[in-house]
Amino acid sequence: MTPDDLRATYKAVFGQEDGQALLNDIERRFGLWRTSYVPDSNETAFREGQRDVVLFIHSMLKDQPTQEE
């Protein structure tokens, strides 16, 4: 699977109504819209790892800018 194929698959899955409901749940569950900082640095790192997965999904759903030659 090429990177473009993978991006298209993410868009197909999360672009549907059920996929959007899942993405909303993932955003809420893994703290996309809240701070990940807590006094325990290990817990902060863990929370940032969860949040990073959600950010990755969002990056796959965005259109890639075209490169001008």
MODELLER restraints for C-alpha pairs under 7 A, 6 or more apart:
rsr = mdl.restraints
at = mdl.atoms
rsr.add(forms.Gaussian(group=physical.xy_distance, feature=features.Distance(at['CA:7:A'], at['CA:60:A']), mean=5.44, stdev=0.5))
rsr.add(forms.Gaussian(group=physical.xy_distance, feature=features.Distance(at['CA:7:A'], at['CA:61:A']), mean=6.87, stdev=0.5))
rsr.add(forms.Gaussian(group=physical.xy_distance, feature=features.Distance(at['CA:10:A'], at['CA:60:A']), mean=6.48, stdev=0.5))
rsr.add(forms.Gaussian(group=physical.xy_distance, feature=features.Distance(at['CA:10:A'], at['CA:61:A']), mean=6.44, stdev=0.5))
rsr.add(forms.Gaussian(group=physical.xy_distance, feature=features.Distance(at['CA:11:A'], at['CA:61:A']), mean=5.46, stdev=0.5))
rsr.add(forms.Gaussian(group=physical.xy_distance, feature=features.Distance(at['CA:13:A'], at['CA:19:A']), mean=5.47, stdev=0.5))
rsr.add(forms.Gaussian(group=physical.xy_distance, feature=features.Distance(at['CA:14:A'], at['CA:20:A']), mean=5.26, stdev=0.5))
rsr.add(forms.Gaussian(group=physical.xy_distance, feature=features.Distance(at['CA:14:A'], at['CA:23:A']), mean=6.83, stdev=0.5))
rsr.add(forms.Gaussian(group=physical.xy_distance, feature=features.Distance(at['CA:27:A'], at['CA:54:A']), mean=6.37, stdev=0.5))
rsr.add(forms.Gaussian(group=physical.xy_distance, feature=features.Distance(at['CA:30:A'], at['CA:50:A']), mean=5.61, stdev=0.5))
rsr.add(forms.Gaussian(group=physical.xy_distance, feature=features.Distance(at['CA:30:A'], at['CA:51:A']), mean=5.64, stdev=0.5))
rsr.add(forms.Gaussian(group=physical.xy_distance, feature=features.Distance(at['CA:31:A'], at['CA:51:A']), mean=5.95, stdev=0.5))
rsr.add(forms.Gaussian(group=physical.xy_distance, feature=features.Distance(at['CA:32:A'], at['CA:51:A']), mean=5.46, stdev=0.5))
rsr.add(forms.Gaussian(group=physical.xy_distance, feature=features.Distance(at['CA:32:A'], at['CA:54:A']), mean=6.76, stdev=0.5))
rsr.add(forms.Gaussian(group=physical.xy_distance, feature=features.Distance(at['CA:36:A'], at['CA:44:A']), mean=5.62, stdev=0.5))
rsr.add(forms.Gaussian(group=physical.xy_distance, feature=features.Distance(at['CA:36:A'], at['CA:47:A']), mean=5.46, stdev=0.5))
rsr.add(forms.Gaussian(group=physical.xy_distance, feature=features.Distance(at['CA:36:A'], at['CA:48:A']), mean=5.88, stdev=0.5))
rsr.add(forms.Gaussian(group=physical.xy_distance, feature=features.Distance(at['CA:37:A'], at['CA:44:A']), mean=5.05, stdev=0.5))
rsr.add(forms.Gaussian(group=physical.xy_distance, feature=features.Distance(at['CA:38:A'], at['CA:44:A']), mean=5.57, stdev=0.5))
